[in-house]
Amino acid sequence: MTTYVIVGGGLAGAKAAQTLREEGFDGSIVLIGAEHERPYERPPLSKGYLQGKSEREKIFVHPADWYSTKDIELRLGTEAVGLDLDAHTLTLSDGSLQPYDKLLLATGATPRSLPGPGLVLRTVGDSEALKERFAAQGRVAVVGAGWIGLETAAAARQAGCEVTVIEPAPTPLHAVLGAELGEVFAGVHRRNGVDLRLGTGVAEVVESGVRLDDGSLVEADTVVVGIGAAPNVSLARSAGLHVESGIVCDASLRSSHPDVFAAGDVAEPYNPLYGRHLRVEHWANALNGGPAAARAMLGQEVVYDRVPYFYTDQFELGMEFSGDTTGYDEVVYDGAVEKLEFVCYWKREGRVIAGMNVNVWDVVGDIQQLIRGTS
């Protein structure tokens, strides 16, 4: 029997397994996940679930009995620790060998951390631990003003905590959105009582809080480190696959080996829309990349040229972002920025390369058409 193996028990892996069955694959499917939980979605962990607004069962991709009813072998609490491309086998953490005919690597990413007692947010267990701490309404310091850092700060503040965000850049989200839009997010957090320490570096995380590079101490009962994540490429790299910032793939999500594919945070496929390899860590990439890789594994013609998409909810600001701002030279606005009801566009040489709608809805399709140049 033909065996397709998926390494990675997140959204990309689960949706790939679902797509294989929906497309008629009747061979063996083995889904290997390092966590003990069945596949779940990560956005709620820093949004509704962290805020206590959604039930635990709603974060999972499929019901508990779905995998058995679809004849998918779910191996949880198991890691792939070795990959032999010639033999088409995986070595698993329990010492067993798992053969495959085709393989999908959807191994995700690991949060970057700092030495000391700081916490990170990646798993459902991380989210539950933070939710319990926030309920105590103590002092919370968040290192990093990226998406995870800001969402975590908003959840802590809405739980009644005293919150300080520490960020070396001059504005939140500076590298992603630039200074102008970064100031919009800064204003939202300041109005809601978050203490922003911008242009400030961290010397160390200690039991009593965060020591800044000027020697001062931000006292905190809980320190959350949100400084990005590193793709889990060690398995691919040690096997000899082509790895740059992620697993390098063609536009069909096929790696440098013809029987190995990659999807989600770990994949760096060629995106024809942007004319370069592009690694994207957002939810929509896992949601769409897993099924695309599954279809390519089945021999279907696949061109994965999705526009990167992300959304966030922080206090009174709801936002959807599409595209990639790399190399922009102009930002234009449509609407009332001061009222947090607007759409903005990043342009490069007159062409729209990214767009963001803030508290304006049902326009993502139009924005993405502009980015594609089809409107």
Buried (B, 14 or more C-beta within 10 A) or exposed (E): EEBBBBBBBBBBBBBBBBBBBEEEBEEBBBBBBBBEBBBBBBBBBBBBBBBEEEEEEEBBBBEEEBBEEBEBBBBBEBBBBEBEBEEBBBBBEEEEEBEBBBBBBBBBBBBEEBEBEBBBBBBBEBBBBBBEBBEEEBBBBBBBBBBBBBBBBBBBBBBEBBBBBBBBBEBBBBEBBBEEBBBBBBBBBEEBEBBBBBEBEBEEBBEBBBBBEEEEEBEBBBBBBBBBBEBBBEBBEEBEBEBEEBBBBBBBBBBBBEBBBBBBBBBBBBBEBBEEBBBBBBBBBBBBBBBBBBBBBBEEEBBBBBBBBBBBBBBEBBBBBBBBBBEBEEBEEEBEBEEBEBBBBBBBEEEBBBBBBBBBEEBBEEBBEBBEEEE
